[in-house]
Amino acid sequence: MKIGAPKETAAGEARVALTPDSASRLHKLGYQCIVESGAGTAAS
């Protein structure tokens, strides 16, 4: 199963629904995590 984390498009929102830790845990369970390029850059 694939899980996607797109960039947030709402004004003023910088968070991403998938953290590196949660992506790692999901990957170990057999899921494929896909994160959109640029997701989270506004959160830095």
PAGUTI-454634 format. One record per atom (N, C-alpha, C, O): residue number from 1; residue in one letter; atom name; y, x, z. Coordinates in steps of 0.05 Angstrom, whole numbers. Example, Ala and Ser with C-alpha at 12.3 -4.5 7.8 and 13.67 -1.06 7.14 Angstrom:
<recs>
1:A:N:-114:264:156
1:A:CA:-90:246:156
1:A:C:-66:264:156
1:A:O:-66:285:169
2:S:N:-45:257:142
2:S:CA:-21:273:143
2:S:C:1:258:157
2:S:O:23:268:161
</recs>
This chain:
<recs>
1:M:N:-23:17:0
1:M:CA:0:0:0
1:M:C:25:18:0
1:M:O:25:39:13
2:K:N:45:9:-15
2:K:CA:70:24:-16
2:K:C:91:10:1
2:K:O:93:-14:1
3:I:N:107:26:16
3:I:CA:129:16:32
3:I:C:154:30:22
3:I:O:155:55:21
4:G:N:174:14:16
4:G:CA:199:25:5
4:G:C:222:23:25
4:G:O:224:3:40
5:A:N:240:42:25
5:A:CA:264:42:41
5:A:C:288:47:23
5:A:O:294:69:16
6:P:N:301:25:14
6:P:CA:324:28:-4
6:P:C:349:36:11
6:P:O:351:34:36
7:K:N:369:45:-4
7:K:CA:395:50:7
7:K:C:407:24:16
7:K:O:402:3:3
8:E:N:422:24:38
8:E:CA:436:0:47
8:E:C:460:-5:29
8:E:O:475:13:22
9:T:N:464:-30:21
9:T:CA:487:-37:4
9:T:C:508:-53:18
9:T:O:530:-57:7
10:A:N:503:-62:42
10:A:CA:523:-77:57
10:A:C:546:-59:66
10:A:O:542:-36:74
11:A:N:570:-69:64
11:A:CA:594:-54:71
11:A:C:593:-45:101
11:A:O:587:-61:118
12:G:N:598:-19:105
12:G:CA:598:-8:132
12:G:C:571:-3:145
12:G:O:569:7:167
13:E:N:550:-8:130
13:E:CA:522:-4:141
13:E:C:512:23:131
13:E:O:512:28:107
14:A:N:503:41:149
14:A:CA:494:67:141
14:A:C:465:72:149
14:A:O:454:93:142
15:R:N:453:54:164
15:R:CA:426:59:174
15:R:C:405:56:152
15:R:O:409:43:132
16:V:N:382:68:157
16:V:CA:358:65:139
16:V:C:336:54:156
16:V:O:332:62:179
17:A:N:321:36:145
17:A:CA:300:22:160
17:A:C:275:39:167
17:A:O:258:31:182
18:L:N:273:63:154
18:L:CA:250:80:158
18:L:C:258:107:167
18:L:O:273:121:153
19:T:N:250:115:191
19:T:CA:256:142:201
19:T:C:235:162:191
19:T:O:213:154:184
20:P:N:241:188:192
20:P:CA:221:207:184
20:P:C:196:205:201
20:P:O:173:209:191
21:D:N:199:200:227
21:D:CA:176:197:245
21:D:C:159:173:238
21:D:O:134:175:237
22:S:N:172:150:233
22:S:CA:156:126:226
22:S:C:143:130:198
22:S:O:120:120:194
23:A:N:156:143:180
23:A:CA:144:148:153
23:A:C:119:166:156
23:A:O:99:162:143
24:S:N:121:186:174
24:S:CA:98:204:178
24:S:C:75:189:190
24:S:O:52:192:182
25:R:N:80:172:210
25:R:CA:59:156:222
25:R:C:46:137:202
25:R:O:22:134:201
26:L:N:62:124:186
26:L:CA:51:106:166
26:L:C:35:121:145
26:L:O:14:111:136
27:H:N:44:145:137
27:H:CA:29:161:118
27:H:C:2:168:129
27:H:O:-18:168:114
28:K:N:0:175:155
28:K:CA:-25:182:167
28:K:C:-44:158:168
28:K:O:-68:162:169
29:L:N:-33:134:167
29:L:CA:-49:110:166
29:L:C:-57:102:138
29:L:O:-71:82:134
30:G:N:-48:117:118
30:G:CA:-56:112:91
30:G:C:-36:98:73
30:G:O:-42:91:51
31:Y:N:-12:94:84
31:Y:CA:9:81:68
31:Y:C:25:102:53
31:Y:O:27:125:61
32:Q:N:37:93:30
32:Q:CA:54:111:15
32:Q:C:83:102:20
32:Q:O:89:79:14
33:C:N:99:119:30
33:C:CA:127:112:36
33:C:C:145:124:15
33:C:O:144:147:7
34:I:N:163:107:4
34:I:CA:182:114:-17
34:I:C:210:109:-6
34:I:O:216:87:1
35:V:N:226:130:-6
35:V:CA:254:127:3
35:V:C:273:132:-20
35:V:O:270:152:-34
36:E:N:291:113:-24
36:E:CA:310:116:-46
36:E:C:328:140:-42
36:E:O:337:146:-20
37:S:N:334:154:-64
37:S:CA:351:177:-63
37:S:C:378:170:-51
37:S:O:390:150:-60
38:G:N:388:185:-32
38:G:CA:414:180:-20
38:G:C:414:161:4
38:G:O:434:157:17
39:A:N:391:150:10
39:A:CA:388:133:34
39:A:C:394:149:59
39:A:O:381:170:63
40:G:N:412:140:75
40:G:CA:418:154:100
40:G:C:440:174:99
40:G:O:448:185:120
41:T:N:450:180:75
41:T:CA:471:201:74
41:T:C:496:192:88
41:T:O:511:209:99
42:A:N:502:167:89
42:A:CA:526:157:103
42:A:C:522:157:133
42:A:O:542:155:148
43:A:N:498:160:142
43:A:CA:492:160:171
43:A:C:497:188:184
43:A:O:497:190:208
44:S:N:500:208:168
44:S:CA:503:235:178
44:S:C:530:240:191
44:S:O:535:261:201
</recs>
